[in-house]
């Protein structure tokens, strides 16, 4: 929970909120959206690695999270089929997709 409180800018609450966030970060740092489910074993096991990565990259990107169980509309819109999945945005466009565990790949994509 500490990672979410300190490193994640917030929970995405709806499809409209998701679209608003993408547009609002158009000219800012990279935005990473973590698609997860509380019941997902790989998500739970990746939390320590993601926590470290978020601490290291806090000045380079914004992290948000989206619970796929609660927001299947956004999940379908983004065609998420594997959890956890990280969509990386720059200039309001998806520039890459990283599927967990993939923490080094995620780091490399953010630091490009």
C-alpha positions as CSV (number, residue, x, y, z in Angstrom):
1,X,0.0,0.0,0.0
2,X,2.9,2.4,0.6
3,X,3.8,2.3,-3.1
4,X,0.4,3.2,-4.1
5,X,0.1,6.0,-1.6
6,X,3.5,7.6,-2.6
7,X,4.2,6.6,-6.2
8,X,0.9,6.1,-8.0
9,X,-0.9,9.3,-8.8
10,X,-4.2,7.7,-8.3
11,X,-6.7,5.0,-9.2
12,X,-8.5,5.5,-12.5
13,X,-12.2,5.7,-11.7
14,X,-13.9,5.4,-15.1
15,X,-13.4,5.4,-18.8
16,X,-14.0,9.2,-18.9
17,X,-11.4,9.7,-16.1
18,X,-8.9,7.5,-18.1
19,X,-9.4,9.5,-21.2
20,X,-9.1,12.8,-19.3
21,X,-5.8,11.6,-17.7
22,X,-4.3,10.7,-21.1
23,X,-5.2,14.1,-22.5
24,X,-4.1,16.0,-19.4
25,X,-0.6,14.4,-19.6
26,X,-0.2,15.1,-23.3
27,X,2.8,17.5,-22.8
28,X,4.1,16.2,-19.6
29,X,6.3,13.2,-18.5
30,X,5.6,9.7,-19.6
31,X,2.5,8.2,-18.1
32,X,2.3,4.5,-17.1
33,X,-1.0,2.8,-16.5
34,X,-0.9,-0.5,-14.5
35,X,-3.9,-2.8,-15.3
36,X,-4.3,-5.2,-12.4
37,X,-6.6,-7.3,-10.4
38,X,-6.3,-8.0,-6.7
39,X,-6.8,-11.8,-7.3
40,X,-3.9,-12.0,-9.8
41,X,-0.9,-13.9,-8.5
42,X,1.7,-12.4,-10.9
43,X,0.4,-8.9,-9.9
44,X,0.8,-9.7,-6.2
45,X,4.3,-11.1,-6.7
46,X,5.4,-8.1,-8.8
47,X,4.6,-5.5,-6.2
48,X,8.1,-5.4,-4.6
49,X,9.7,-5.0,-8.0
50,X,7.3,-2.3,-9.1
51,X,7.7,-0.5,-5.8
52,X,11.5,-0.3,-6.4
53,X,11.0,0.8,-10.0
54,X,8.5,3.5,-9.1
55,X,10.9,4.9,-6.5
56,X,13.7,5.1,-9.0
57,X,11.6,6.6,-11.8
58,X,9.3,8.9,-9.9
59,X,10.9,12.0,-11.6
60,X,10.5,10.5,-15.1
61,X,6.9,9.4,-15.2
62,X,3.5,9.3,-13.7
63,X,2.1,6.0,-12.5
64,X,-1.7,5.3,-12.4
65,X,-3.5,2.0,-11.8
66,X,-6.7,0.6,-13.1
67,X,-8.5,-2.4,-11.5
68,X,-9.8,-4.5,-14.5
69,X,-12.4,-6.2,-12.3
70,X,-14.0,-2.8,-11.6
71,X,-13.5,-1.3,-15.1
72,X,-14.0,-3.8,-17.8
73,X,-15.0,-1.1,-20.2
74,X,-11.5,0.4,-20.2
75,X,-10.0,-3.1,-20.1
76,X,-11.8,-3.9,-23.3
77,X,-11.0,-0.6,-24.9
78,X,-7.3,-1.1,-24.3
79,X,-7.5,-4.8,-25.3
80,X,-5.9,-6.0,-22.1
81,X,-5.8,-9.8,-21.9
82,X,-2.9,-10.5,-19.6
83,X,-2.3,-9.2,-16.1
84,X,-0.6,-7.3,-15.0
85,X,-0.1,-5.1,-18.0
86,X,1.6,-1.7,-18.2
87,X,0.6,0.7,-21.0
88,X,3.2,3.4,-21.5
89,X,2.0,6.7,-22.9
90,X,3.8,9.7,-24.4
91,X,2.0,12.6,-26.1
92,X,-1.4,11.0,-25.4
93,X,-0.5,7.8,-27.3
94,X,0.5,4.3,-26.3
95,X,4.1,4.0,-27.1
96,X,4.6,0.5,-25.6
97,X,3.1,-2.3,-23.7
98,X,4.9,-4.3,-21.1
99,X,3.4,-7.5,-19.6
100,X,4.6,-8.6,-16.2
101,X,7.0,-9.5,-14.9
102,X,9.1,-7.4,-17.4
103,X,10.4,-4.8,-14.9
104,X,13.7,-4.3,-16.7
105,X,11.8,-3.9,-20.0
106,X,9.5,-1.4,-18.3
107,X,12.4,0.5,-17.0
108,X,14.1,0.5,-20.4
109,X,10.9,1.8,-22.1
110,X,10.5,4.6,-19.6
111,X,14.1,5.7,-19.8
112,X,14.4,5.6,-23.6
